[in-house]
Amino acid sequence: YKRQLQIVWQQFVDMEFEKAANHLAETYLLDIAQRTNDKELQASLEIYGNTSLGAVAPDFKWNVEEKGKKKSQSLSSIDVAENYAVVFWSSTCSHCLKEIPQLYQYTKNKKELHVLAIALENDKDGFDKYTPKYKKWTNILALEKWENHIAKTYKINATPSYFVLDQDKKIEAKPEYFEDVKAYLEGLDTFK
């Protein structure tokens, strides 16, 4: 019974039927995963639900250096715009190196949008090389690439990956490409 429900859930996920997938998870699968002590299934269901449209984006923290002191910041504590874009990228991703500069040019003068660019890297060389160009963004170095806790929290398995959030940090869109991000934002009242 559990296996059949998992198959149906995965089909809903693959077809991007988030409401149906989350309903199935919340109504049946989470309970079954807990009763059978299937931690992997439980984690998958929870991550998917937490990163679905309409969910408040999972919070994460990073350190910044101000005046020689390290300070912790978090997604939930940022309150600088009407919308936010969270983009996962890497300096070793050729597609990212094409799209990230386009996203920066498009967003750099949009006060109603703030971008949090999370660089999934194995070392800080690429981050140090590219991020000085993106001064108006919040640039976050996420070492350990795919194993980084932020990447795992959002179940990132490809770069670039985009999330558009509203002022309350609810996920409004998960565009696939820069052009999709642009089209979505231009459809919002705040961007007209």
C-alpha positions as CSV (number, residue, x, y, z in Angstrom):
1,Y,0.0,0.0,0.0
2,K,2.8,2.4,1.0
3,R,4.7,1.7,-2.2
4,Q,1.7,2.3,-4.5
5,L,1.0,5.6,-2.7
6,Q,4.7,6.6,-3.2
7,I,4.4,5.9,-6.9
8,V,1.3,8.0,-7.2
9,W,2.9,10.8,-5.2
10,Q,6.0,10.7,-7.4
11,Q,3.8,10.9,-10.5
12,F,2.1,14.0,-9.1
13,V,5.5,15.5,-8.3
14,D,6.8,14.7,-11.8
15,M,3.7,16.3,-13.4
16,E,4.1,19.3,-11.1
17,F,0.7,18.7,-9.5
18,E,1.8,20.2,-6.2
19,K,-1.6,20.4,-4.6
20,A,-2.4,16.8,-5.3
21,A,1.1,15.6,-4.2
22,N,0.9,17.5,-1.0
23,H,-2.7,16.4,-0.3
24,L,-1.7,12.8,-0.8
25,A,1.4,13.3,1.5
26,E,-0.5,15.1,4.2
27,T,-3.5,12.8,4.2
28,Y,-1.8,9.4,3.9
29,L,2.0,9.2,3.2
30,L,3.4,11.3,6.1
31,D,1.5,9.2,8.6
32,I,2.6,6.0,6.9
33,A,6.2,7.2,6.8
34,Q,6.1,8.0,10.5
35,R,4.5,4.7,11.5
36,T,7.0,2.7,9.4
37,N,9.9,4.8,10.6
38,D,10.8,5.7,7.0
39,K,12.9,8.8,7.7
40,E,14.0,9.2,4.1
41,L,10.4,9.2,2.8
42,Q,9.3,11.6,5.6
43,A,12.1,14.0,4.8
44,S,11.3,13.9,1.0
45,L,7.6,14.6,1.7
46,E,8.4,17.5,4.1
47,I,11.0,19.1,1.9
48,Y,8.6,19.0,-1.1
49,G,5.8,20.4,1.0
50,N,8.0,23.2,2.4
51,T,9.1,24.3,-1.1
52,S,5.8,24.1,-2.8
53,L,3.9,27.1,-4.2
54,G,2.2,29.0,-1.4
55,A,4.4,27.7,1.4
56,V,6.6,30.0,3.4
57,A,10.1,29.5,2.1
58,P,12.3,27.5,4.4
59,D,14.4,29.9,6.5
60,F,18.2,29.7,6.4
61,K,21.1,31.6,7.9
62,W,24.4,32.9,6.7
63,N,27.2,34.9,8.1
64,V,28.2,38.4,6.9
65,E,31.2,40.4,8.0
66,E,30.5,44.0,9.0
67,K,33.2,46.3,10.4
68,G,35.4,43.3,11.0
69,K,32.8,41.3,13.0
70,K,30.8,38.3,11.8
71,K,27.1,38.7,12.0
72,S,24.4,36.1,11.3
73,Q,21.5,37.0,9.0
74,S,18.5,34.9,7.9
75,L,15.9,34.9,5.1
76,S,13.2,35.6,7.6
77,S,14.9,38.7,9.0
78,I,15.3,40.5,5.6
79,D,12.7,43.1,5.0
80,V,14.0,45.3,2.2
81,A,11.6,44.7,-0.7
82,E,8.1,43.7,-1.9
83,N,9.4,40.6,-3.6
84,Y,12.4,38.4,-3.3
85,A,14.2,36.1,-5.7
86,V,16.3,33.3,-4.3
87,V,18.6,31.9,-6.9
88,F,20.9,28.9,-6.5
89,W,23.8,29.0,-8.9
90,S,27.4,27.9,-9.3
91,S,30.5,29.4,-10.9
92,T,31.2,26.0,-12.4
93,C,27.8,25.9,-14.2
94,S,28.1,27.3,-17.8
95,H,24.3,27.9,-17.9
96,C,24.5,29.9,-14.7
97,L,27.4,32.0,-16.1
98,K,25.0,33.0,-18.9
99,E,21.8,33.6,-16.9
100,I,23.1,35.1,-13.7
101,P,24.5,38.3,-15.4
102,Q,21.2,38.6,-17.3
103,L,19.3,38.4,-14.0
104,Y,21.6,41.0,-12.5
105,Q,21.2,43.4,-15.3
106,Y,17.4,43.0,-15.2
107,T,17.1,43.3,-11.4
108,K,19.8,45.7,-10.3
109,N,17.6,48.8,-10.4
110,K,14.4,47.2,-9.3
111,K,13.8,48.5,-5.7
112,E,10.7,46.3,-5.3
113,L,12.8,43.1,-5.7
114,H,15.8,41.9,-3.7
115,V,17.9,38.9,-4.9
116,L,19.5,36.4,-2.6
117,A,22.1,34.6,-4.8
118,I,23.3,31.4,-3.2
119,A,26.5,30.2,-4.8
120,L,26.9,26.4,-4.4
121,E,30.6,25.9,-4.5
122,N,33.4,23.5,-3.5
123,D,35.7,26.4,-2.7
124,K,35.5,30.2,-2.6
125,D,37.5,31.0,-5.8
126,G,34.5,31.3,-8.2
127,F,32.5,33.1,-5.6
128,D,35.2,35.6,-5.1
129,K,35.7,36.0,-8.8
130,Y,32.0,36.6,-9.8
131,T,30.1,38.1,-6.9
132,P,31.9,41.5,-6.8
133,K,29.9,42.2,-10.0
134,Y,26.6,41.7,-8.2
135,K,26.9,44.4,-5.5
136,K,23.2,45.1,-5.1
137,W,22.4,41.5,-4.3
138,T,22.8,39.5,-1.1
139,N,25.5,37.0,-2.2
140,I,25.8,33.9,-0.1
141,L,28.6,31.4,-0.3
142,A,27.4,27.9,0.2
143,L,30.4,25.5,0.4
144,E,30.0,21.8,0.0
145,K,27.9,22.4,-3.1
146,W,25.0,19.9,-3.2
147,E,25.7,18.8,0.4
148,N,25.3,22.4,1.8
149,H,22.4,22.6,4.3
150,I,20.7,25.3,2.3
151,A,20.8,23.3,-0.9
152,K,19.5,20.2,1.0
153,T,16.7,22.2,2.6
154,Y,15.5,23.3,-0.8
155,K,16.4,19.9,-2.4
156,I,18.4,21.6,-5.1
157,N,19.8,19.2,-7.7
158,A,20.4,21.6,-10.6
159,T,21.6,25.1,-11.1
160,P,20.4,27.7,-11.7
161,S,17.3,27.1,-9.6
162,Y,14.9,30.0,-8.9
163,F,12.3,30.8,-6.3
164,V,10.2,34.0,-6.3
165,L,8.9,35.0,-2.9
166,D,6.4,37.7,-1.8
167,Q,7.0,40.1,1.0
168,D,6.0,37.5,3.6
169,K,8.5,35.0,2.0
170,K,5.8,32.8,0.6
171,I,6.8,31.0,-2.6
172,E,5.0,32.5,-5.5
173,A,6.8,30.9,-8.4
174,K,9.6,28.5,-9.2
175,P,10.6,29.5,-12.7
176,E,13.0,27.3,-14.6
177,Y,15.0,29.9,-16.6
178,F,15.8,33.6,-16.4
179,E,13.3,34.4,-19.1
180,D,10.6,32.7,-17.0
181,V,11.6,34.8,-14.0
182,K,11.4,37.9,-16.0
183,A,8.0,37.0,-17.5
184,Y,6.6,36.1,-14.0
185,L,7.9,39.4,-12.4
186,E,6.5,41.5,-15.3
187,G,3.1,40.0,-14.6
188,L,3.1,41.3,-11.0
189,D,1.4,44.7,-10.3
190,T,4.5,45.9,-8.5
191,F,6.5,45.6,-11.7
192,K,4.1,47.4,-14.1
